[in-house]
Amino acid sequence: MQGIGFWLTKRAFLSGEREAVVDGDRRLSYRELNQRVNRLAGALKAKGLRHGDRCAILAYNCLEYVEVIFGAAKLGLILVPLNWRLSPAELAFNLTDSSTETLLFDSEFEKIAAQLVESTSLKQLIVLGNQAIPDADTYEALLARQADEEPRAVQPVGMDTPHIIMYTAGTTGRPKGAILSQGASFWNAINLTLDMNFNQDDRNLSVLPMFHIGGIGLFTLPVLYVGGSVIIQRIFDPAVTLQLVGKEKITLFFGVAAVFLFLIQHAEFNPEVFKNARVVMSGGAPLPVSLVQQYHQAGITLQQGFGMSEAAPSISTLCKELALKKAGSIGRALFHVDTRVVDANLNDMPVGQVGELIIRGPNLMLGYWERPDATNEAFSGDWFHTGDMARMDQDGDLYIVDRKKDMFISGGENVYPAEVENAIFDMPQVAETAVIGIKDPQWGEVGLAAVAVKADQNLMESEILDFLKERLAKYKIPKRVVFVDQLPRNAAGKVLKNELREKYG
């Protein structure tokens, strides 16, 4: 089977005049998109890139990002998306670790690109757009010198061809690069299409950063696979998001919990803009039950899904009919994914009992880039260890209790911070919260809650603790509350609990 670059070739033939991508004032049909991708592939080939070579991109969400994803796919290149929130030293690690020699970048990152040339093995720079920058080729000029014809890859490109190295956030220890094949993206598209009936009339707003697997797989690539339209938002801004959802008649919208929190708290929030949306889904971080209820009260069904970089990324979704009834559940495994909840010896846990969630399926990564040790540790046969503690109910629906590493033991009892956070979130004054375990001479570890209070509200530590006494066992209640303006988060919206531990632990 051909690689995913063939999607655009086929779409240009089947539905060439249909709208494929919208980026601001730029609106491209499938035929136009495929022609530009072919020109890009030709340009990269002319620059000497061959099957298996790595090329990196440092950019905000844009049309060119989509083109680079598919251009790399057509040639069998391996794309290294770079997180623009990282420091130059962290970016240099990713480039050096992957032995990347070519970087495409937004002009806003000109200074960083220059620094990276000095500190890494980079040999050639390509600046996106038309702006001329010293020592860098101009993207549009390179495309202008190429033809629209389909490029010929030096080696055959198929579903097993490595396509993306997605680096972990690197919040603890050395970052690992998950190698995703072109087949992983294909099976992610198949799983989501089967689950949510994606079709060519769907319009997806791509708001998550494309350096994150959520920005690529949820739902950018799947929508282009089925012939729908992808509307690109350069960078998340609640007011702009709300405007685009309404103006572009968005039918599919995926975001992390923080996105939905910021949207509903925004002064311009109007549920009417979601009137065309048939799928509104959150994933990537725990979704507070209270937030699901707030959206329900606004007339919007907020579903929950679950995934990870190593699965390209989709693993499970909670069906729309159960979104409120089973709020807090991540639902059931997608069609071509198997899941189990197991103990340390890989024995299946009884219904309702907590164990580690392990998964298998054709959407899983090939392994970690040049890290056979980490790859072997992550897999037991073809089962991948997610590192998430979960339970399964009698219907087969899954509940993530917490990250294995975030769980702490207080007085011999397991405490799962996500449960405590959900309870705190039930207080209407709370904007966001995160709970961590800190050392305690008596109990070993106790909880600390970092709480951000809504702008027009006041809250005291004693009020929070009193509120929790009615809802949680005593050992689960934090022994300390600290108030913060906002929680530290990475670009994917996940709370950086390691920063909280460093500050308060």
Helices and strands as residue ranges (DSSP letters): H 5-15, E 19-23, E 26-29, H 30-46, E 54-58, H 63-75, E 78-81, H 88-97, E 102-105, G 107-109, H 110-119, E 124-127, E 137-138, H 139-144, E 162-167, E 177-181, H 182-196, E 203-206, H 213-217, H 220-226, E 229-232, H 238-247, E 252-255, H 257-265, G 271-274, E 279-282, H 289-297, E 303-307, G 309-311, E 314-317, G 320-322, E 332-333, E 338-342, E 355-360, E 367-368, H 372-378, E 379-380, E 383-392, E 398-403, E 408-410, E 413-415, H 417-425, E 430-440, E 444-453, H 461-469, G 474-476, E 480-483, H 497-504
